[in-house]
Amino acid sequence: MPSFTFLSQQEVEAIHQATLRILNETGVILNHAGGRKILQEAGARVKNERVQLPPELVEKCIAQCPKTVTVHGRGKTGKTLGDGTLYFHNLGGARDIFDIASGTQRNAMTQDVKDATRLLDALPNCHTITPFFTPSDVPGPLMSLAMYRHALPHTTKPVHGPGVQYAGEVKFVLEMAALLGTPREVLTLAVSPVSPLTIPGHEVEAIIEIARAGIAFGPLPCPTAGTTAPLSIAGAVAQQNAEVLAPLVLAQVVNPGLPIFYCGRLAMMEPRTGISVWGGVELALASAGTVQIGHRYGLPVNVYGFSTNAHTLDIQDGFERGINAAIPALVGADELSGIGEMEAGVSGSYAQMVADNEFAGSIQRLRRGFAVDADSLAVEVIDTVMNGTHNFLGQKHTMKYLKAGEVFTTKLAERGSWEQWETAGKKTFGERAQAEAERILREHRVEPLEDAQERELDRIMAAAEKELVK
C-alpha cells in the first residue's frame, strides 16, 4: 500500500497530548452515578457530574485493547479489522429512500431493511453490513432492534449491530445474535456519545452492558466542527478523540481487554446554514487525521468513506464521495463506511449502493498502487515487441497483468464511443446502477434462516415490545 499521511508524528502526538489535557482538565459529563463510581474507583476525579480522567488511566486502558477486531457472519465468513486489509460497509440508519427512477423520496419501511440487506449481500465490495434503514413502520423504541432483526435473515455476511443507546436494546440484540452463534463472535455494537463531551446515563448503561457481555465495541462520536466542536479541524479532531477515549476507558475498566474499534464521524458546519456537511473536502482531511490518531493507539479505525450532501447521483455526489473515500483509504483506514449514503446520511438508494460497490473496487485498486520490479518494468517485453509485432496485445506479459488486475474493470462506467453510448440508449451511470440493483433484487437469493430461528426472532421482538414500548 502506498505510504500517505497528512499529519507528522509530532502533530499526531500534539493531538494526543491535547486530548489528554481535555480529559484530565475539562473532563466528560456523566449524569450516571454508577458510571461515575466505576471510573472514580479506577482513579478518575469526580466533580458533580463531571469526570476527569488522568493521563495514566487513559494510557493504561488504551494499552489493554487488542490490536484487531474480528466479526463473523452466519456463512462462517469472518472479517478482521486491523489485519492490513481495507474493508467497506454501508451507511446505517438512513431515514429515507431515494428512487432514482422516479426522482422521488419516501420514508423507509421494514421491507426496505430486508431489500437493502439482500442487495448488499450480493455486492462483493461490501464486506460487512450494518442495517441500512430506520423503518418508519415500527415504534421508535423498537427501531434499532427491528433493523437488526430484519437484516439477519437476508445476508450471510458479518452484520455489525445497529447503533444502540439503551441497555435494554443491548440485551435483546444479544439474544438475537445468539441465534447465529456466540454473540461476541458474530456481533459488534456502537454507541454515540453526545458532543461536546457528554455521555448520557442511558448510554453509560448501554456501554457497561456491552462491555460485560464482551462484545466488540465502537465508540462513535459524531461532532460537527463549528457547532458541537471547535471549527478548527485540529481542535475538532482532538475533541472527537476525547469522545472516543472516554467510552473506551469506561469499557476497559468494566472489562479489561475488550476489543475496541476506533470510530470517528467528524463533519463540518456549513457556514451559511449551520447544517452538517458530509461532502466537503474537509471531511476527508478530518477522516485522514482520525485514522492516524487511531493508529497511534494501535487500534483498527473506521471512518467516513462514501459521503455526500447530494440528493441524487450527480457530479457533486461522485466527486464528494470519491475524494472522501480515497484520502482516508490511502492513509490506511481499516474500514470505510457509507456505501449507499446520500444527503448527509438522511437518505440512501439502491442505485447508490451498486455504484459504491464499483467505486470501492476502484479505491481498492488505488490503494494497491503498482509494483516496480524487473518483471513489471518489462524491458525485455518492450524489446521483443519493438523487434517484432509492434503490438503488446499478444504478449503473455499483457495477459498476466490483466489477470492480476493491473487495470480495474468497470461494469457501470461508460468507456465506449458516442455512437455506442447513443445506440445503447444514452443511459447515465446512475441509470445503469439502478438497473443493476433491480436485477440483483429480482435474482439474488440468500439462504434463509431456519423456521425455528425466525420464530425465535419474532418472540424476542414481542418481548422487546412489551418491555420497551410504553
C-alpha positions in Angstrom: 0.0 0.0 0.0 1.3 3.5 -0.8 2.6 5.5 2.2 0.5 8.6 2.6 0.0 10.9 5.6 -1.3 14.3 6.4 0.0 14.6 9.9 3.6 14.3 11.0 4.3 12.1 14.1 4.8 15.3 16.0 1.4 16.6 15.0 -0.3 13.3 15.9 1.5 13.4 19.3 0.3 17.0 19.8 -3.3 16.0 19.2 -2.9 13.1 21.6 -1.4 15.4 24.3 -4.2 17.9 23.8 -6.7 15.1 24.2 -5.1 14.0 27.5 -5.5 17.6 28.7 -9.1 17.8 27.7 -9.9 14.5 29.5 -7.8 15.4 32.6 -8.6 19.1 32.9 -12.0 19.6 31.3 -13.4 16.1 31.7 -16.5 14.5 30.4 -20.1 14.8 31.7 -21.6 11.6 33.0 -25.0 12.0 34.6 -25.0 8.4 35.8 -23.9 7.8 39.4 -22.9 4.2 38.8 -20.7 5.1 35.9 -19.0 7.9 37.8 -18.4 5.5 40.7 -16.8 2.9 38.4 -14.4 5.5 36.9 -13.7 7.1 40.3 -12.7 3.7 41.8 -10.3 3.3 38.8 -8.6 6.6 39.6 -10.8 9.3 38.0 -11.7 12.5 39.8 -15.4 13.5 40.0 -16.8 17.0 40.3 -20.6 17.0 40.4 -21.4 15.2 37.1 -18.0 16.0 35.5 -15.5 13.1 35.4 -11.8 13.9 34.9 -9.7 11.1 33.6 -6.0 11.2 34.5 -3.5 10.5 31.7 -2.1 7.4 33.3 -5.6 5.8 33.4 -6.3 6.7 29.8 -2.9 5.3 28.6 -3.4 2.1 30.7 -6.8 1.5 29.1 -5.6 2.1 25.6 -2.8 -0.4 26.1 -5.3 -3.0 27.2 -7.1 -3.0 23.9 -6.5 -5.8 21.4 -5.0 -4.7 18.1 -7.6 -6.4 15.9 -11.4 -6.9 15.9 -13.0 -9.9 14.2 -16.7 -10.4 13.4 -18.2 -13.5 11.8 -21.3 -14.0 9.6 -23.6 -16.9 9.6 -21.9 -18.1 6.4 -18.9 -18.8 8.6 -17.1 -15.9 7.0 -15.1 -13.6 9.2 -13.5 -10.1 8.7 -10.7 -9.0 10.9 -10.3 -5.2 11.2 -6.7 -4.3 11.7 -5.2 -7.1 9.6 -4.0 -4.6 7.0 -6.9 -5.1 4.7 -9.3 -2.2 3.7 -12.9 -3.2 4.3 -16.1 -1.4 3.3 -19.5 -1.4 4.8 -22.7 0.6 4.2 -24.3 3.6 5.9 -26.5 2.6 8.8 -29.7 4.2 9.9 -30.9 6.3 6.9 -34.4 7.6 7.4 -35.5 8.0 3.7 -35.0 6.1 0.5 -34.4 7.9 -2.8 -35.7 6.3 -6.0 -33.6 7.4 -9.0 -36.1 6.1 -11.5 -38.9 8.4 -10.3 -36.7 11.1 -8.8 -38.8 10.9 -5.6 -38.0 10.3 -1.9 -40.1 8.4 0.7 -39.7 7.2 4.3 -38.1 3.8 4.6 -40.1 0.8 5.7 -39.3 -2.6 7.1 -39.3 -4.1 3.6 -36.5 -1.7 2.6 -34.4 -3.0 5.5 -34.8 -6.5 4.1 -34.2 -5.5 0.4 -31.2 -3.3 1.2 -29.6 -6.1 3.2 -30.2 -8.7 0.4 -28.7 -6.2 -2.2 -25.7 -5.5 0.0 -25.2 -9.3 0.4 -24.8 -9.6 -3.3 -22.2 -6.8 -3.7 -18.7 -8.2 -3.4 -17.0 -5.0 -2.2 -19.4 -4.6 0.7 -17.6 -6.8 3.3 -19.7 -6.2 6.4 -23.3 -5.0 6.7 -24.9 -2.5 9.0 -28.7 -2.4 9.0 -29.3 0.3 6.4 -32.7 2.0 7.0 -34.6 3.1 10.1 -38.0 1.6 9.3 -40.9 4.1 9.9 -43.5 1.4 10.3 -42.3 0.2 13.7 -42.4 2.1 17.1 -39.4 4.3 17.8 -38.2 2.3 20.8 -38.1 -0.9 18.6 -36.4 0.7 15.6 -32.8 -0.4 16.3 -34.0 -3.9 17.2 -36.2 -4.1 14.1 -33.3 -3.1 11.9 -31.1 -5.9 13.3 -34.0 -8.5 13.3 -34.8 -7.9 9.6 -31.2 -7.7 8.4 -30.2 -11.1 9.9 -32.3 -13.4 7.6 -31.1 -11.6 4.4 -27.3 -12.0 4.5 -24.7 -14.5 5.4 -22.1 -11.7 5.7 -21.0 -10.3 9.1 -23.5 -7.9 10.5 -22.5 -5.0 12.7 -25.2 -4.4 15.2 -27.2 -1.2 14.9 -26.2 1.9 17.0 -27.7 1.4 20.4 -28.5 3.8 23.2 -30.1 1.7 25.9 -29.1 -1.3 27.9 -32.4 -2.9 27.1 -31.6 -2.7 23.4 -28.2 -4.4 24.1 -30.0 -7.2 26.0 -32.3 -8.1 23.1 -29.7 -7.7 20.4 -27.6 -10.2 22.3 -30.5 -12.6 22.3 -30.9 -12.3 18.6 -27.1 -12.7 17.9 -27.1 -15.8 20.0 -29.3 -17.5 17.4 -26.4 -17.2 14.9 -23.5 -18.2 17.2 -21.6 -16.9 20.2 -22.6 -13.2 20.4 -19.0 -11.9 21.0 -18.0 -13.6 17.7 -21.0 -12.5 15.5 -21.8 -9.1 16.9 -20.3 -5.6 17.2 -22.1 -2.7 18.8 -21.6 1.1 18.7 -22.7 3.9 21.0 -22.6 7.6 20.0 -21.7 10.0 22.8 -23.3 13.4 22.7 -21.0 16.2 21.5 -19.5 18.0 23.2 -18.0 15.6 25.8 -21.2 14.1 27.2 -22.3 10.5 27.8 -25.9 10.4 28.9 -26.9 8.0 31.7 -28.7 5.6 29.4 -25.7 5.4 27.1 -23.4 4.7 30.1 -25.7 1.8 31.0 -25.5 0.5 27.4 -21.7 0.7 27.3 -21.5 -1.2 30.6 -23.8 -3.9 29.3 -21.8 -4.2 26.1 -18.5 -4.5 28.0 -19.8 -7.1 30.4 -21.0 -9.2 27.5 -17.6 -9.0 25.9 -19.0 -7.5 22.6 -16.5 -5.7 20.3 -17.3 -2.0 20.9 -17.1 1.1 18.7 -17.3 4.5 20.4 -18.9 6.5 17.6 -18.9 10.3 18.3 -20.4 12.5 15.6 -19.3 16.0 16.3 -19.9 18.9 13.9 -17.0 21.4 13.8 -18.3 24.9 14.4 -21.5 23.8 16.3 -20.7 20.9 18.6 -16.9 21.0 18.3 -14.3 23.7 17.5 -14.3 24.9 13.9 -10.5 24.2 13.6 -10.0 20.7 12.3 -7.2 20.0 14.8 -9.4 21.1 17.7 -12.4 19.1 16.5 -10.2 16.0 16.0 -8.8 16.4 19.5 -12.3 16.7 21.0 -13.6 13.8 18.9 -10.6 11.8 20.1 -11.6 12.6 23.7 -15.1 11.4 22.9 -13.7 8.1 21.7 -11.3 7.6 24.6 -13.8 8.4 27.4 -16.2 5.5 26.5 -13.1 3.3 25.7 -11.9 3.9 29.3 -15.2 3.1 30.8 -15.5 -0.1 28.7 -11.9 -1.2 29.6 -12.4 -0.6 33.3 -15.5 -2.8 33.2 -13.9 -5.5 31.0 -10.1 -5.1 30.5 -9.1 -6.3 27.1 -12.4 -5.7 25.4 -12.0 -5.4 21.6 -12.4 -1.8 20.5 -12.6 -0.4 17.0 -11.9 3.3 16.8 -14.6 5.3 15.0 -14.9 8.9 14.0 -17.7 10.8 12.3 -16.5 14.4 12.4 -18.3 16.6 9.9 -18.1 20.4 9.3 -20.7 23.1 9.7 -21.9 24.8 6.5 -21.2 28.5 7.5 -24.3 29.8 5.6 -26.9 27.5 7.1 -25.3 25.7 10.1 -26.2 22.3 8.8 -23.7 19.3 9.0 -21.6 18.9 5.8 -20.6 15.4 5.0 -19.4 16.1 1.4 -16.8 18.8 1.8 -13.1 18.1 1.3 -12.6 19.0 5.0 -14.3 15.7 5.9 -11.6 13.8 4.0 -8.9 15.7 5.9 -10.6 15.0 9.3 -11.0 11.4 8.4 -7.4 11.1 7.5 -6.4 12.7 10.8 -8.7 10.3 12.6 -7.1 7.3 11.0 -3.6 8.5 12.0 -4.7 9.1 15.6 -6.4 5.7 15.9 -3.4 4.0 14.5 -1.2 5.9 17.0 -3.0 3.7 19.6 -2.7 0.5 17.5 -6.5 0.3 17.0 -8.4 -0.6 13.9 -10.1 2.6 12.5 -13.5 3.0 10.9 -14.3 6.4 9.3 -16.5 8.0 6.7 -15.8 6.9 3.2 -18.6 7.4 0.7 -20.2 10.5 1.9 -22.0 13.4 0.3 -24.7 16.0 0.8 -26.0 15.5 -2.7 -29.6 14.5 -3.2 -29.1 12.4 -6.4 -26.4 10.6 -8.3 -24.9 13.7 -10.0 -21.4 15.2 -10.4 -21.4 16.5 -6.8 -22.3 13.1 -5.5 -19.5 11.4 -7.4 -16.8 14.0 -6.6 -17.6 14.3 -2.9 -17.8 10.6 -2.2 -14.7 9.8 -4.3 -12.4 12.2 -2.5 -13.8 11.4 0.9 -13.1 7.7 0.4 -9.8 8.0 -1.4 -8.0 10.1 1.1 -8.5 8.0 4.3 -8.1 4.9 2.3 -4.6 6.0 1.2 -3.8 7.0 4.8 -4.5 3.4 5.8 -8.1 3.2 7.1 -9.1 -0.3 8.2 -12.8 0.1 7.3 -14.7 2.8 5.4 -18.4 3.3 5.8 -21.0 4.9 3.7 -22.0 2.5 0.9 -25.3 3.8 -0.3 -25.3 7.0 1.7 -26.9 10.2 0.3 -27.9 13.6 1.7 -25.5 13.6 4.7 -26.9 10.2 5.9 -30.6 11.2 5.8 -31.3 9.0 2.8 -29.9 6.3 0.7 -30.7 4.5 -2.6 -30.3 1.0 -4.1 -28.6 2.6 -7.2 -26.1 4.3 -4.9 -25.3 1.0 -3.2 -24.5 -0.6 -6.5 -22.5 2.5 -7.7 -20.5 2.5 -4.4 -19.7 -1.2 -4.8 -17.9 -0.3 -8.1 -16.3 2.8 -6.5 -15.0 0.6 -3.7 -13.3 -1.6 -6.3 -11.6 1.5 -7.7 -10.5 2.6 -4.2 -9.0 -0.8 -3.5 -7.1 -0.6 -6.8 -5.9 2.9 -6.0 -4.6 1.8 -2.5 -2.8 -1.2 -4.0 -0.6 1.1 -6.1 1.7 -0.6 -8.7 4.8 -2.8 -8.5 8.1 -1.6 -9.7 10.4 -4.6 -10.3 12.2 -6.4 -13.1 9.1 -8.1 -14.4 6.8 -5.1 -14.2 9.4 -2.8 -15.8 9.1 -5.1 -18.9 12.3 -4.1 -20.5 12.6 -7.4 -22.4 9.0 -7.3 -23.4 9.4 -3.8 -24.9 12.5 -5.1 -26.7 10.6 -8.1 -28.1 7.7 -6.0 -29.3 9.9 -3.4 -30.9 11.8 -6.1 -32.8 8.7 -8.0 -33.9 5.0 -7.2 -33.9 5.0 -3.7 -32.5 1.9 -4.8 -30.5 1.7 -5.7 -26.9 -1.8 -7.4 -27.1 -0.4 -10.8 -28.0 2.3 -10.9 -25.2 1.9 -13.3 -22.3 3.1 -10.4 -20.1 -0.1 -8.4 -21.0 -2.4 -11.3 -20.2 -0.5 -11.9 -16.9 -1.1 -8.3 -15.8 -4.7 -8.3 -17.0 -5.4 -11.3 -14.9 -3.6 -9.7 -11.9 -5.9 -6.7 -12.0 -3.5 -4.1 -13.2 -6.4 -2.4 -14.9 -9.7 -2.2 -12.9 -12.5 -3.4 -15.0 -15.7 -1.3 -14.6 -19.2 -2.7 -15.1 -21.0 0.6 -14.9 -18.8 3.4 -16.2 -19.1 4.5 -19.8 -16.0 3.5 -21.7 -17.3 3.3 -25.3 -17.7 5.8 -28.2 -20.5 8.3 -28.5 -22.1 6.1 -31.1 -22.1 3.1 -28.9 -23.5 5.1 -26.0 -26.2 6.5 -28.2 -27.1 3.1 -29.5 -27.4 1.7 -26.0 -29.9 4.5 -25.1 -27.7 7.2 -23.6 -28.0 5.7 -20.2 -26.3 7.5 -17.3 -24.1 5.9 -14.7 -27.0 6.2 -12.2 -29.5 4.6 -14.6 -27.2 1.7 -15.2 -26.7 1.3 -11.4 -30.4 1.4 -10.8 -31.0 -1.3 -13.5 -28.3 -3.5 -11.9 -29.9 -3.0 -8.4 -33.3 -4.1 -9.8 -31.7 -7.1 -11.5 -30.0 -8.2 -8.2 -33.2 -7.8 -6.2 -35.0 -10.0 -8.7 -32.4 -12.7 -8.9 -30.3 -12.8 -5.7 -31.3 -15.3 -3.1 -29.9 -15.7 0.4 -30.0 -19.0 2.3 -32.9 -18.5 4.7 -32.8 -18.9 8.5 -34.4 -22.0 9.9 -38.1 -21.7 10.8 -37.2 -22.1 14.4 -34.8 -19.2 14.2 -37.4 -16.9 12.6 -39.9 -17.8 15.3 -37.4 -17.0 18.0 -36.6 -13.7 16.4 -40.3 -12.9 16.5 -40.5 -13.9 20.1 -37.6 -11.7 21.0 -39.2 -8.7 19.2 -42.5 -9.3 21.0 -40.7 -9.4 24.4 -38.9 -6.2 23.5 -42.1 -4.5 22.5 -43.7 -5.5 25.8 -40.7 -4.1 27.8 -39.6 -1.1 25.8 -42.7 0.4 24.2 -44.7 2.2 26.9 
